[in-house]
Amino acid sequence: MSSLARPGGNLTGISGLTAGLDAKRLEILKEAVPTATRVAILWNPENLTGVPQRNRIALAAQALKVEPRMLEARSRTEIDQAFSVAVRERADALLVLADPMMTSQRKRIVDLAVRGRLPLVAYFRAVTEAGGFSATVRTPPRSSVSSPSTRTRSSKVRSRRIFPSRSQ
């Protein structure tokens, strides 16, 4: 392959190119809720990218001086259990790592976050529709790019529900 932008030849696979985005979402969460020191991280260990995602988040959390609480969820039932743990352990916020199963349960995740009064950052749109924060990545037009890069910005939200930290 000559370059990612112009690979040439036949298409042999796809890539989400999201290696650093979960760490960036944690950074956005910390900016949105600066008092957050305990952040629950909802992830699926059955996803092949789950362990590398978890490891990147652990490094990012250390740099941001955040205590991550890794909560595994492989099913809807385990998502419910993970939220019970997050609330019981008084997590200040929640980050959902990218995963197809989490996407299929996005409405449930948002509902549980609202019910548990947990500020939530995730990669799916349902979060912003429910009034939470969502980090999306946009690639700027080629004419405005001098080097390969992406910008990360918060989605526009009409009304944000920001819940007070439990430590206040």
C-alpha positions, 0 to 999 in steps of 0.5 A, a space after each residue: 500500500 502506497 498510502 492510507 489516503 490512496 491505497 491503490 489495489 483492492 480493498 482487503 479490509 477496513 479500519 476505524 482508525 480510532 486508536 487515540 480517540 478513547 484517550 481524547 474522550 477521557 480528556 474531554 470528560 475531564 475538561 467537562 467535569 474538572 472535579 472528576 477524580 474517579 471515572 468508571 470505564 465501561 468496556 467489552 473484554 470480548 472485543 479484540 480491541 478491548 484490551 488495547 483500548 483499556 491499556 491506552 485509557 489507563 495511561 491517559 488516566 494516569 496523565 490526567 490524574 484520574 482513577 479509572 475503574 474498569 467495568 467489564 460488560 459483555 451483555 445488557 445484564 452486565 451493563 446493568 451490573 456495571 452501572 450498579 458498581 459505578 454508582 455504589 463506588 461513587 464514580 464521578 463520571 463514566 466513559 464508554 469505550 467504542 464497541 459494537 455491543 455498546 452501540 447496540 445498548 446505547 439507549 440503555 447506557 444513556 438511560 442508566 447514566 441519567 438515572 445514576 446522575 453520571 456525566 457520560 462521554 461516549 462515541 455514539 450520538 444517543 448521548 448528545 440526544 439525551 443531553 450528555 457529552 459526545 466526542 466526535 472526530 472530524 477530518 478537516 478538508 484537504 485544502 486546510 490541512 498542511 499535515 495529516 491530522 484530525 480535530 476533536 471537538 464536542 458535539 453541539 448540544 441544545 441543552 446539557 444536563 450536568 450533574 453535580 459531582 457526588 463529592 460536592 
